[in-house]
Amino acid sequence: MDTALANDLSIKYFGHPMTKRVTVDPLTDESIDYAELIADVVTSPQHGYSRFHIGHHKPSQQPKHLPGNVRWQFKASNDFQSTMDVRVARIAYRINEYVDTGQESLLEEALDALDTLRKGQAEDFDAP
């Protein structure tokens, strides 16, 4: 792979140089496996299906296809998020997981995030 070209494309389309950090789904925090993404989207795509989708932090933003507003995420998360802002969807996802599992830490995380959002400190809650 031409690293310089990839870095130039990253700057052009994502607004920042390539990083070596792990990309995670914005709702589940599950790591996105790059090799699996490439296989699913590029080398062995299945017509009408992909485990990966391009999601939007703010689906209602216009124009919405700007570098700071798009990211890869799992199809299931994209479906769950629907038209919700990613910050709201993360809270709803944590509550949904709490209902399914009863794990108190998920509810506490959702309530903390809701309080942060309420206080107008949303930038502290944005997904990595």
Secondary structure as GFF3:
##gff-version 3
##sequence-region A 1 128
A	DSSP	alpha_helix	3	14	.	.	.	ID=ss1
A	DSSP	alpha_helix	34	38	.	.	.	ID=ss2
A	DSSP	pi_helix	39	43	.	.	.	ID=ss3
A	DSSP	beta_strand	52	56	.	.	.	ID=ss4
A	DSSP	three_ten_helix	67	69	.	.	.	ID=ss5
A	DSSP	beta_strand	70	74	.	.	.	ID=ss6
A	DSSP	alpha_helix	75	81	.	.	.	ID=ss7
A	DSSP	alpha_helix	86	101	.	.	.	ID=ss8
A	DSSP	alpha_helix	104	118	.	.	.	ID=ss9
A	DSSP	three_ten_helix	122	124	.	.	.	ID=ss10
###
